[in-house]
Amino acid sequence: MDYIHFNPVKHGLVKEARAWEYASFRRNVAAGLYPLEWDGTEGDAIYVGERA
């Protein structure tokens, strides 16, 4: 799930996972599965699935 939520950020489509309108991320936040700040802030390192 982390990879799916972070993919739009990784590819420069949005700056934060919560900004991608087509993802289930916000629904998962509302259900208590993720904190709203899960993807950190711009410049923070996050590793989800792939390594560059």
N, C-alpha and C positions, 0 to 999 in steps of 0.2 A: 504494500500500500504506500509506503514512503516514496518509493520510486515513482509511482504514478502521480502522486501529489506534487513532487518536486520537478517533474519533467518540464512543465511550462516555464518554470523559473530558470532551469538549466539552459533552455533554448532561447532565453531572452524575451519570451512573450509577455511575462509579467515580472514584477520585482519580488512579489510574495505569493505563496501558494494560495492564500485566501483571496487573492485578486482574480484568480482564474474562474470565470463564471460557470464553466462547464464541468467542473470537478465536484466530487462529493465531499471535498474537504470541509466546507462550512457545515454541512450536515453532520459530519463526524465530530466536529468541534461541539456542536449543539448536543450531540449524544454523549459527550464527555470522553470520547476516544482520543482526542488530541487537544492540547492547549492551543489557543488562538495564535500564540507566538511560536509555534512549533518550528517554523522554518527560519527563525532568527531574524536578524536584520541584515541589510546589505553589507557585505564584507565578511560576515561570519562564515566559517567553513562548515559544510554539511556534506556528509557522504551517504548516499542512498543508492546502493546497487552498483553503480559503475565508478571506476576510478580513472581520472584523467591522466 
